[in-house]
Amino acid sequence: MNTAETRASALTAAKMRKLQNALTAMLCGAIPATVLGTLFHTSLIHWLAGFVVGLVWANAFEYFYHRYLLHLPHNYLGKLHQLHHASIGTPQELEHLNLGGTPPLVLAAFVLNGMVITFLAEVLLKLRISPGIFIAFTVYVIAIEEVHWRIHVGGWLPSWLHFGREHHLIHHDRPDGRYNVFLPLFDWLLGTSKN
């Protein structure tokens, strides 16, 4: 295969992985949200409050996942992420572009977060907001995967996300900061947006 055919093949495979990750996220978010929403008779205000909390939760998860799991070189996720950093600008970049990794890793992220969310929000605090949190987490996972993809492949981004492109690409030059991809809330809060 020539370079153009190789890139086209890698692009097709990467798009399929992105779609599989998005479908996995949709199922992993919609099913527990529906079950918990029915179980707890969740009102609209609880769904909305949960959605807001879920966006913040997802942003925090992204930050800590990226900083403390993906940037540890001696674990499985760290090794995968090192391939992503090492492949920027190479023909192999598309093979290592998906932040979610594979559908089983997306599932694992939802199971881990789901247990914590459900325990904190429902068992401990009895807030009845976990369905909204699950939906927000789902939206965030799909959005971050899409925005990350467009940052690297050069796809269109709305003007209000252009700073996200610069923020993330600086992370590739200086990987000791800027762990949020496009919404650097926890980078700002924890002082890693300046690195």
KAMO-V51655 format. One record per helix or strand of 2 or more residues. SS is the DSSP state (H for helix, E for strand). FROM is the first residue (numbers start at 1). TO is the last residue. Records with the same first field share a line. If there is no record, write none. Layout:
BEGIN
SS = FROM-TO / FROM-TO
END
This chain:
BEGIN
H = 3-39 / 44-70 / 76-86 / 93-96 / 103-124 / 130-153 / 159-173 / 185-190
END
